[in-house]
Amino acid sequence: MKNLLLLFFMLSSFSIFAQEEAQVANDVLLQTATGTVNGRLFDGTESLEGRTVRKSIHQIYAEQGAQTNGLNAEEWIGATYYDLQTNGAGQNRVAGEDPNNIRAVWTHHGQTEDGGFPNRGTGFNETTDGTFPPDDNLKLETPRTGWPNVVTLPDGTDVAVCHLPATVNELVMLRRAPGSTTWAESRIPTIVPSGLLWPQIAVGENGTLHMICVSTPVGNGGAIYEDLNPALLYFRSLDGGLNWDISDSILPGLGAPDPSTTNDLNGGIGGDSYQLEADENGHVAIGIFDLSEDIMLMKSNDNGASFEKKTISSAFPFDDYIFSSVPYTVEDLGGIDPNGPGAIEPIDSMSAAALSFLTSDGSGSVALDADGNAHVVFPQEYVSAADTTVADGGFTFFPFAGGLLYWNEYTEDLTTIPGILDALDTNEDGELGFTDFNQFADHNGNMFISMPSLEVMEDGRLVLSYIAAMEELIRDDPTNVNPIQFYSHVWMTGSNDCGATWTTPVDIINEDLSLFGFLVNTTDAVFPNTQVVSENQVALTYQFDDEPGLNLVTAEEDPITSNTITMITIDVEEILGLGPAVGSCLVSTSTVAPETFKFEVTPNPAAGFTTVNFELDQSENVTIDLFNVVGSLIAQSDLGDLATGVYNENIALDNLSPGIYMVSLRAGDKVATQKLVVTK
């Protein structure tokens, strides 16, 4: 790994993103690192033949009869010797209606001397009488699988989807009827010759099952599909997975570029660099966090029938970027990023820091609020366009140059989440004790802060978990190929004002929440996944052992170790200090008379349907909302950016009870309202 000594840059002011972050570390030497864009992702074909197998100290305590769950503390719900849960963004691993009814899945493998993990599959556990029973060390399906997701349909049917490892490349669906203990197994059909990997599922309106995955990449034994390597594909089932009315669909804006242009973007979306979310009102959101593409949101407001692409962060200021091929200049980048490592004085316009641009490390998270609007979080990674000496597809990046970024559909502004860097200064000496990137364990991202998992509570409060390296928690083993490594812990924070402020981050791996508090200093906790289970509680699951990093990373040369899958139900007020929601995320608007837009609703009274007529004298972003008489949102139509002109939009009224409703037309920062009477 090539290293360049540069000043450690911890953002003291992130002015463009309109947030303040206290300066945590100054004058600390930083090493850049190199990564590979087109590297092969873990897909289940990995083998660790001949590697030593051992038990973690946590597992030994459990086998000696130690309690493995506790009130408002860790519940050990499972174990696995295959210790990778995702290559990037996390799957939907938790389903739950309330704290006493929670189901969780993970990639499981019981103890074996066979480093090929022949019995790898879907681990599963669920609450019984409010607690999790001991893990039965079994998997749900017959074949060898991995990367499970779980959702529950409105009728109580549980659905899990996972993939068969590369060389087979099929997606497996598991269904369990309400009250049953038996899972029915089937395959999801596809027309992709190379097959599919790394699925994610979410349940939406009327039990619609949404799924995304990718075609098998060339590096994993697959092939280029529709000129993409790999292609991100969307599937939809209106009957909960029994039949698929949309399958193998490449969404608009995610197809291969026109070969007659110089645009090399959208060469493919890497496996696990995306996350899927859906709600019961027909909103579907796909966050895309591929480090070699723009950070994007694919959004549907009609239950997946159509999607719109929004660029959250333009990772590449030019259209013809190719890693490690030709040198680029500061002018090509549009100048030195004022928030990146190149902003350090003195500025050398040809340095790796000056030629850096913002992207993600492949992880990220998207969540929908009660109004169907998307909220997004991703790690703040800077990649350099200066290096042309590394292997094809390689890149130089700055693993310490930022924290986490937040974005929502209301303002569409990026902001830094404050306090995250400060919280990591656990010895309060004003500096973070990280000087060598080689001392960081390889999990799934490139950053020392990574793997965010975001949830929105029913009242709009944001709850965020993520992992971060611990400056004072170091494994020092001279017999290991990487003798000194930092442990990672799971942290949480929250916002009750739509991201304007955030609570002080809390290290969830602490003496109060852990079963064995004296072992928190030797606990490596990663892969957080969250699910709202009550008006004030979030179920959090993660994986931990006593060895930093993954045994699947062969360069680590770690023994194959038992890893514990853990669940904690977090009371966000008690543990995070997150108070009731304050205000609304809605963009400030001014009320105007309907005549401003020549706004009419006809016919009125109406039955069956009515038409909203309006006129714009300039381009505006337009939304039509329908409220009942007490102000509850009944339906919403996001028309997007409309040009100057006259418009007529129909509203279906068939499903509405007779009565009085309000139709609201929001155009830019102005809103007008008309009364509508619905008759039989």
C-alpha positions in Angstrom: 0.0 0.0 0.0 1.5 3.3 -1.2 1.7 6.1 1.3 2.1 9.8 0.9 2.8 12.0 4.0 0.4 14.9 4.2 -1.1 17.0 6.9 -4.0 15.4 8.7 -7.1 17.4 7.7 -10.0 17.4 10.1 -12.6 19.9 8.9 -12.6 22.9 11.2 -15.2 24.7 9.0 -17.5 23.0 6.4 -18.9 26.3 5.1 -20.4 25.1 1.9 -22.4 22.5 3.8 -23.5 25.1 6.4 -22.4 23.2 9.5 -19.7 23.7 12.1 -17.4 20.9 13.2 -15.0 21.6 16.0 -11.4 21.1 15.1 -10.4 17.7 16.5 -6.9 17.3 15.2 -4.3 19.6 13.7 -0.7 19.1 12.5 -1.0 15.4 12.5 0.7 13.6 9.6 -1.7 11.7 7.4 -1.0 8.8 5.1 -3.0 8.4 1.9 -3.9 4.9 0.8 -4.7 3.1 -2.4 -7.7 1.1 -3.3 -9.1 -0.8 -6.3 -12.4 0.2 -8.0 -12.8 -3.0 -10.0 -11.6 -5.4 -7.2 -13.6 -8.6 -6.7 -16.2 -8.4 -4.1 -16.9 -11.2 -1.6 -19.7 -13.3 -3.0 -19.6 -16.6 -1.1 -17.0 -18.5 -3.0 -14.3 -17.6 -0.5 -12.2 -20.4 1.0 -9.9 -20.2 4.0 -8.5 -23.8 3.8 -5.8 -24.4 6.3 -6.6 -21.4 8.4 -6.8 -22.0 12.2 -10.2 -22.0 13.8 -10.7 -20.5 17.3 -13.4 -19.3 19.6 -13.7 -15.7 20.7 -13.4 -14.9 24.4 -17.1 -13.8 24.3 -18.1 -17.2 22.9 -16.1 -19.1 25.6 -17.9 -17.2 28.3 -21.3 -18.1 26.7 -20.4 -21.8 26.5 -19.4 -21.7 30.2 -23.0 -20.7 31.0 -22.9 -16.9 31.0 -26.2 -15.1 30.4 -26.5 -14.1 26.8 -29.2 -11.5 27.0 -30.3 -8.9 29.5 -32.9 -6.3 30.1 -32.2 -3.2 28.0 -28.8 -4.7 27.1 -27.2 -7.0 24.6 -29.1 -10.1 23.5 -26.9 -12.6 21.7 -29.2 -13.8 19.0 -26.8 -15.8 16.9 -23.2 -16.6 15.9 -21.2 -17.1 12.7 -17.7 -18.1 11.6 -18.3 -16.5 8.2 -17.8 -12.9 9.4 -18.8 -10.7 6.4 -22.3 -9.3 6.4 -22.0 -6.8 3.5 -19.5 -5.4 1.0 -20.9 -1.8 1.5 -24.3 -0.6 2.4 -26.3 -2.9 4.8 -29.3 -5.0 3.8 -32.6 -4.9 5.6 -31.8 -7.4 8.3 -34.4 -6.6 10.9 -38.2 -6.7 10.8 -40.4 -5.8 13.7 -43.7 -4.3 14.7 -43.0 -3.7 18.3 -40.2 -4.5 20.9 -41.7 -7.9 21.6 -42.0 -8.9 18.0 -38.7 -8.7 16.2 -37.2 -11.0 13.5 -33.6 -10.8 12.4 -31.4 -12.5 9.8 -27.6 -12.7 9.1 -25.2 -14.6 7.0 -24.5 -17.7 9.2 -22.0 -20.5 9.4 -21.5 -22.8 12.3 -18.1 -24.0 13.5 -16.2 -26.1 10.9 -12.7 -27.1 10.2 -13.5 -26.6 6.5 -12.4 -23.1 5.6 -14.7 -23.2 2.5 -17.8 -22.6 4.7 -19.9 -25.4 3.1 -23.0 -24.8 5.3 -23.2 -21.0 4.9 -26.7 -19.7 4.9 -29.4 -17.5 6.5 -29.2 -17.4 10.2 -32.6 -16.5 11.8 -33.9 -15.7 15.2 -37.1 -14.0 16.5 -38.4 -12.9 19.9 -40.4 -15.3 22.0 -42.3 -13.8 24.9 -40.3 -10.6 24.3 -36.8 -12.1 24.3 -34.7 -14.0 21.8 -34.2 -17.8 22.5 -30.7 -19.3 22.2 -29.5 -19.6 18.6 -30.2 -23.1 17.2 -27.0 -22.9 15.0 -29.1 -23.8 11.9 -29.9 -22.1 8.7 -33.2 -21.6 6.9 -32.6 -22.9 3.4 -31.2 -26.0 1.8 -28.4 -24.7 -0.5 -25.3 -22.7 0.5 -26.4 -19.0 0.4 -25.6 -15.6 1.8 -26.6 -11.9 2.0 -30.2 -12.4 3.5 -32.9 -9.7 3.9 -36.1 -10.1 5.8 -39.5 -8.2 5.6 -43.0 -8.9 6.9 -46.0 -8.4 4.6 -49.2 -6.8 5.8 -50.9 -10.2 6.2 -48.1 -11.4 8.5 -46.1 -13.5 5.9 -42.4 -13.3 6.5 -40.2 -13.1 3.3 -36.5 -13.5 3.1 -34.3 -13.2 0.0 -30.6 -14.2 -0.3 -28.2 -15.3 -3.0 -26.5 -18.5 -4.0 -22.8 -17.9 -4.3 -21.1 -16.9 -7.5 -20.8 -19.7 -10.1 -24.5 -20.4 -9.4 -25.7 -16.8 -9.2 -29.4 -17.3 -8.4 -31.6 -15.5 -5.8 -33.4 -17.6 -3.3 -36.7 -16.6 -1.8 -38.0 -18.0 1.5 -41.6 -17.5 2.6 -43.2 -18.3 5.9 -47.0 -18.1 6.4 -48.4 -16.5 9.5 -48.2 -18.9 12.4 -46.1 -21.4 10.6 -42.5 -22.5 11.4 -41.8 -23.8 7.9 -40.1 -21.8 5.2 -41.1 -22.5 1.6 -38.1 -22.1 -0.8 -38.1 -20.9 -4.4 -35.9 -19.1 -7.0 -36.5 -15.6 -8.4 -36.6 -15.8 -12.2 -34.2 -13.6 -14.3 -33.3 -13.1 -17.9 -29.7 -12.1 -17.0 -27.4 -14.8 -18.4 -24.7 -14.3 -15.8 -27.2 -14.4 -12.9 -27.8 -12.1 -10.0 -26.0 -11.3 -6.7 -26.3 -9.1 -3.5 -30.1 -8.5 -3.3 -32.0 -6.1 -1.1 -35.8 -6.2 -0.5 -38.3 -3.8 1.0 -42.1 -4.1 1.4 -44.3 -1.2 0.2 -47.8 -0.2 -0.6 -50.4 -3.0 -0.2 -47.7 -5.6 0.4 -45.8 -4.8 -2.8 -42.3 -6.4 -2.7 -39.5 -4.3 -4.1 -36.1 -5.7 -4.8 -32.8 -4.5 -6.2 -29.7 -6.5 -7.0 -26.9 -6.5 -9.6 -25.9 -8.7 -12.5 -22.9 -10.8 -11.6 -19.7 -8.8 -12.3 -16.9 -10.0 -14.5 -14.6 -10.1 -11.5 -16.9 -12.6 -9.8 -17.2 -14.9 -12.8 -20.0 -13.1 -14.5 -20.2 -11.0 -17.6 -21.0 -7.5 -18.8 -24.7 -7.1 -19.1 -26.2 -4.3 -21.3 -22.7 -2.7 -21.4 -22.7 -2.4 -17.6 -20.3 -4.2 -15.2 -22.4 -4.8 -13.2 -25.9 -3.5 -13.9 -28.2 -2.4 -11.0 -31.6 -4.1 -11.6 -35.0 -3.4 -10.1 -37.8 -5.9 -9.5 -41.4 -5.5 -8.3 -44.0 -7.9 -7.2 -47.5 -6.7 -6.5 -48.5 -9.9 -4.6 -45.6 -10.1 -2.1 -43.2 -12.1 -4.2 -45.4 -14.7 -5.9 -45.2 -13.1 -9.3 -43.0 -10.3 -10.6 -44.6 -7.7 -12.9 -41.3 -5.8 -13.2 -38.1 -7.7 -13.4 -34.5 -7.2 -14.5 -35.2 -3.5 -15.1 -32.4 -1.0 -15.5 -33.9 2.3 -14.2 -33.8 5.5 -16.3 -30.5 7.3 -15.8 -28.6 4.1 -14.7 -28.1 2.6 -18.2 -24.8 2.5 -20.1 -23.6 5.8 -21.6 -23.9 6.6 -25.2 -20.7 5.2 -26.9 -20.6 8.2 -29.2 -19.9 10.5 -26.2 -16.9 10.7 -23.9 -19.1 10.0 -20.8 -17.7 7.0 -19.1 -19.9 7.3 -16.0 -22.6 4.7 -15.3 -20.1 2.0 -16.2 -21.9 0.0 -13.5 -23.0 0.1 -9.9 -20.9 -2.1 -7.6 -22.6 -4.8 -5.5 -23.8 -3.7 -2.0 -23.1 0.0 -2.8 -26.9 0.8 -2.7 -29.8 0.6 -0.2 -33.5 0.2 -0.8 -36.4 1.6 1.3 -40.2 1.7 0.7 -43.3 2.7 2.6 -47.0 1.9 2.6 -47.9 5.0 0.7 -46.2 4.1 -2.6 -42.9 5.8 -2.1 -39.7 3.9 -3.0 -36.2 5.2 -2.5 -32.8 3.7 -3.7 -29.7 5.4 -2.4 -26.6 4.7 -4.6 -23.2 5.1 -3.0 -20.7 3.7 -5.5 -17.4 5.5 -5.1 -16.8 5.6 -8.9 -20.2 7.2 -9.6 -22.2 10.3 -8.5 -24.0 9.8 -5.2 -27.6 9.4 -6.3 -31.2 8.9 -5.2 -33.6 7.0 -7.3 -37.1 7.9 -6.1 -40.6 6.7 -7.0 -43.8 8.2 -5.8 -46.0 5.7 -7.6 -45.1 2.4 -6.0 -42.2 1.7 -8.4 -44.0 2.3 -11.7 -41.6 5.2 -12.5 -38.5 6.6 -11.0 -36.7 10.0 -11.0 -33.0 10.3 -10.5 -31.6 13.0 -8.2 -27.9 13.7 -7.8 -27.0 14.1 -4.1 -23.3 14.8 -4.6 -21.6 15.1 -8.0 -18.6 12.9 -7.3 -17.1 13.6 -10.7 -17.0 17.2 -11.9 -16.3 16.0 -15.5 -17.8 13.3 -17.6 -14.8 11.4 -18.8 -13.1 10.3 -15.6 -11.1 7.1 -15.7 -9.2 5.9 -12.7 -5.4 5.9 -13.1 -5.4 6.6 -16.8 -4.5 10.2 -17.5 -3.6 13.1 -15.2 -6.2 15.8 -14.5 -5.7 19.4 -13.4 -7.3 21.6 -10.8 -9.1 23.3 -13.6 -10.6 20.0 -14.7 -12.0 19.6 -11.2 -13.4 23.1 -11.2 -10.9 24.3 -8.6 -9.7 22.9 -5.2 -12.5 21.6 -3.0 -12.6 24.2 -0.2 -13.8 21.4 2.2 -11.3 18.7 1.1 -7.7 17.9 2.0 -6.5 20.3 -0.7 -7.6 23.3 1.3 -4.6 23.0 3.6 -2.1 25.7 3.2 0.3 25.9 1.4 -1.6 24.7 -1.6 0.3 22.7 -4.3 -2.0 22.5 -7.3 -0.4 19.3 -8.5 -0.6 17.4 -5.2 -2.9 14.5 -4.5 -4.8 16.6 -2.0 -5.4 19.5 -4.3 -6.7 17.1 -7.0 -9.2 15.3 -4.7 -13.0 15.2 -5.0 -15.8 14.1 -2.8 -17.5 10.6 -3.0 -18.5 7.8 -0.7 -16.6 4.6 0.4 -19.4 2.4 -1.0 -21.5 2.5 2.2 -24.5 4.7 2.9 -28.1 4.7 4.0 -31.5 6.0 2.9 -34.7 6.3 4.9 -38.2 7.6 4.3 -40.2 9.8 6.6 -44.0 9.9 7.1 -44.4 12.3 4.2 -42.5 9.9 1.9 -39.5 12.2 1.6 -36.0 10.6 1.5 -33.2 11.2 4.0 -29.6 10.1 3.1 -26.3 9.6 5.0 -23.0 8.6 3.6 -19.3 8.7 4.6 -17.3 11.7 3.4 -14.5 10.2 1.3 -12.0 12.1 -0.8 -10.4 10.4 -3.8 -7.5 11.9 -5.8 -7.4 12.3 -9.6 -3.7 12.9 -9.5 -2.3 9.3 -9.4 -1.6 7.6 -12.7 1.0 5.1 -11.3 -1.2 2.6 -9.5 -2.6 -0.4 -11.3 -5.5 0.0 -13.7 -8.7 0.7 -11.7 -6.7 1.8 -8.6 -7.1 5.1 -6.8 -5.5 7.2 -4.1 -7.8 8.3 -1.3 -7.7 10.1 2.1 -9.2 7.8 4.8 -9.2 10.4 7.5 -10.4 13.5 5.7 -14.0 13.6 6.8 -17.0 12.2 8.8 -20.6 11.6 7.7 -22.7 13.8 5.4 -26.5 14.2 5.6 -29.0 15.2 2.9 -32.8 15.3 2.6 -35.3 15.9 -0.2 -36.7 19.0 1.4 -33.6 21.3 1.1 -31.4 19.0 -1.1 -28.4 20.4 0.8 -25.4 18.4 2.1 -24.4 19.1 5.7 -21.8 17.5 7.9 -23.1 15.7 11.0 -21.4 17.5 13.9 -19.8 16.0 16.9 -18.8 12.7 15.3 -15.1 13.6 15.1 -15.1 15.2 18.6 -16.6 12.1 20.1 -13.7 9.9 18.9 -11.2 12.0 20.9 -11.8 9.7 23.9 -8.7 10.8 25.8 -9.7 14.4 25.2 -6.2 15.5 24.2 -7.4 17.5 21.1 -6.0 15.0 18.7 -7.1 11.6 17.2 -4.4 9.0 17.8 -4.3 7.7 14.3 -1.1 8.0 12.3 -0.9 4.9 10.1 -3.8 3.6 7.8 -2.2 0.2 7.9 -3.3 -0.1 11.5 -6.9 -0.1 10.5 -8.7 -3.4 10.1 -10.3 -4.0 6.7 -14.0 -4.3 7.2 -15.9 -3.1 4.1 -15.2 0.5 3.6 -12.1 2.7 3.2 -12.9 5.1 6.0 -12.3 5.1 9.8 -16.0 6.2 10.1 -18.3 4.1 7.9 -21.4 1.8 7.6 -24.2 4.3 8.5 -27.7 3.0 9.1 -30.4 5.6 9.2 -34.0 5.4 10.5 -36.8 8.0 10.7 -39.1 7.7 13.7 -42.9 8.2 13.1 -42.7 11.8 14.4 -39.8 12.6 12.1 -36.9 12.2 14.4 -33.7 10.9 12.8 -31.7 8.1 14.4 -28.3 7.1 13.0 -25.9 4.3 13.8 -22.4 3.9 12.3 -19.0 2.4 13.1 -15.9 4.3 14.0 -12.3 3.3 14.9 -11.4 3.8 18.6 -8.2 5.7 19.2 -7.4 4.1 22.6 -8.5 0.6 21.8 -5.7 -1.2 20.1 -4.9 -4.9 19.6 -1.2 -5.4 19.8 -0.2 -9.0 18.8 3.5 -9.4 17.6 2.7 -12.8 16.2 0.1 -11.3 13.7 1.0 -10.0 10.2 -0.7 -6.7 11.3 0.5 -6.6 14.9 -1.2 -3.3 15.8 -4.8 -2.6 14.9 -7.6 -0.4 16.2 -10.9 -1.9 17.3 -14.1 -0.4 15.9 -17.3 0.3 17.9 -20.9 1.1 16.9 -22.0 4.6 17.7 -25.4 6.3 17.6 -26.7 9.9 17.3 -30.0 11.5 16.4 -31.7 14.7 15.3 -35.2 16.0 16.3 -35.1 19.0 14.0 -34.5 17.5 10.5 -30.8 17.5 10.8 -30.3 21.1 11.9 -28.7 19.7 15.2 -27.6 16.3 16.4 -27.2 14.7 19.8 -23.8 14.0 21.2 -22.8 10.6 19.7 -23.0 7.6 22.1 -20.7 4.6 22.0 -23.2 1.7 22.2 -20.4 -0.7 23.0 -20.2 0.4 26.6 -20.2 -1.1 30.1 -23.9 -0.3 30.7 -25.2 -2.0 27.6 -22.7 -4.8 27.1 -23.2 -8.1 29.0 -19.5 -8.3 29.8 -18.5 -4.7 30.4 -14.9 -5.6 31.2 -14.6 -6.9 27.5 -15.7 -3.7 25.7 -12.1 -2.7 25.2 -11.5 -5.9 23.2 -14.7 -5.9 21.3 -14.7 -5.2 17.5 -18.3 -4.3 16.6 -19.4 -3.7 12.9 -22.3 -4.0 10.4 -25.0 -2.1 12.3 -28.6 -2.4 11.1 -31.6 -0.6 12.6 -35.4 -0.8 12.6 -38.0 1.4 14.3 -40.1 -0.8 16.6 -42.1 1.8 18.6 -42.7 5.5 18.9 -39.5 5.8 20.9 -37.4 2.7 20.3 -35.1 1.4 17.6 -33.9 -2.2 17.3 -30.2 -2.3 16.6 -28.3 -5.4 15.5 -24.6 -5.8 14.8 -21.8 -8.4 14.7 -18.8 -8.5 17.0 -15.8 -10.6 18.1 -12.5 -10.0 19.9 -10.3 -9.5 16.8 -10.2 -6.3 14.7 -11.2 -6.9 11.0 -12.4 -9.9 9.1 -10.9 -13.3 8.8 -12.2 -13.3 5.2 -9.6 -10.6 4.3 -6.7 -12.9 3.6 -4.1 -10.2 4.1 -5.1 -10.0 7.7 -4.2 -13.7 8.2 -6.5 -13.8 11.2 -7.8 -17.2 12.5 -11.4 -18.1 11.7 -13.1 -16.8 14.8 -16.7 -17.1 16.2 -18.6 -13.8 15.7 -21.6 -12.9 17.8 -24.8 -11.4 16.3 -26.3 -9.1 18.8 -29.6 -7.2 19.2 -30.2 -4.2 21.5 -33.5 -2.2 21.7 -32.4 1.4 22.0 -34.7 3.9 23.8 -33.7 7.0 21.9 -34.6 9.5 24.6 -33.0 7.5 27.4 -29.8 6.4 25.7 -29.3 9.1 23.0 -30.9 12.0 24.8 -33.1 12.6 21.7 -36.1 14.7 22.8 -39.4 15.1 21.0 -39.5 16.3 17.4 -39.2 20.1 17.0 -40.8 21.8 14.0 -41.0 20.2 10.6 -38.7 19.4 7.7 -41.0 21.2 5.3 -39.3 24.0 3.4 -40.6 27.4 4.6 -43.4 28.5 2.4 -45.6 31.6 2.2 -49.4 31.3 1.7 -50.8 33.0 -1.4 -54.2 33.4 -2.9 -55.3 30.7 -5.4 -55.5 33.5 -8.1 -51.7 33.7 -7.9 -51.5 30.4 -9.9 -55.0 30.7 -11.5 -55.6 27.7 -9.3 -59.0 25.9 -9.6 -60.4 22.5 -8.7 -63.1 21.4 -11.1 -65.6 19.8 -10.9 -66.3 20.8 -7.3 -68.3 19.1 -5.7 -66.9 16.0 -7.4 -67.2 12.2 -7.4 -64.8 9.8 -9.1 -62.2 12.4 -10.0 -61.5 16.1 -10.2 -59.0 18.2 -12.0 -56.5 20.6 -10.6 -55.9 23.5 -13.0 -53.0 26.0 -12.5 -50.6 28.2 -14.4 -46.9 29.0 -13.8 -45.3 32.2 -14.9 -41.8 30.7 -14.2 -40.2 27.3 -13.7 -41.0 25.9 -10.3 -40.9 22.6 -8.3 -44.6 21.7 -7.9 -46.4 19.3 -5.4 -50.1 18.8 -5.1 -51.3 17.6 -1.6 -54.7 16.3 -0.5 -55.6 16.7 3.1 -58.7 15.6 5.1 -60.6 18.1 7.2 -58.4 17.5 10.3 -55.2 18.2 8.3 -53.9 14.6 7.7 -52.1 14.1 4.4 -54.2 11.7 2.3 -52.4 11.7 -1.0 -49.5 13.5 -2.6 -48.4 14.0 -6.2 -44.8 15.3 -6.7 -44.8 16.8 -10.2 -41.1 17.8 -10.1 -39.7 20.8 -11.9 -42.3 22.3 -14.3 -41.7 24.9 -16.9 -43.7 28.0 -17.5 -47.2 27.1 -18.8 -50.7 25.9 -18.1 -51.3 22.5 -16.4 -54.2 20.2 -15.7 -53.7 17.3 -13.2 -56.4 14.8 -12.4 -57.0 13.5 -8.9 -58.7 10.1 -8.4 -61.4 10.3 -5.7 -62.8 6.7 -5.8 -61.2 5.6 -2.5 -62.3 8.7 -0.6 -65.3 8.9 1.7 -67.8 11.7 1.1 -66.8 14.9 2.9 -64.7 18.0 2.9 -61.0 17.9 1.8 -58.3 20.5 1.1 -56.2 20.6 -2.0 -52.9 22.3 -1.6 -50.7 23.5 -4.5 -47.1 24.1 -3.5 -44.9 25.8 -6.2 -41.5 26.7 -5.1 -41.8 28.6 -1.8 -45.5 29.5 -2.3 -48.5 27.5 -1.4 -52.2 28.0 -2.2 -55.2 25.9 -0.9 -58.7 25.2 -2.2 -61.6 23.4 -0.5 -62.9 20.2 -2.3 -66.3 18.6 -1.6 -66.3 14.9 -2.4 -69.8 13.3 -3.0 -71.0 9.8 -3.8 
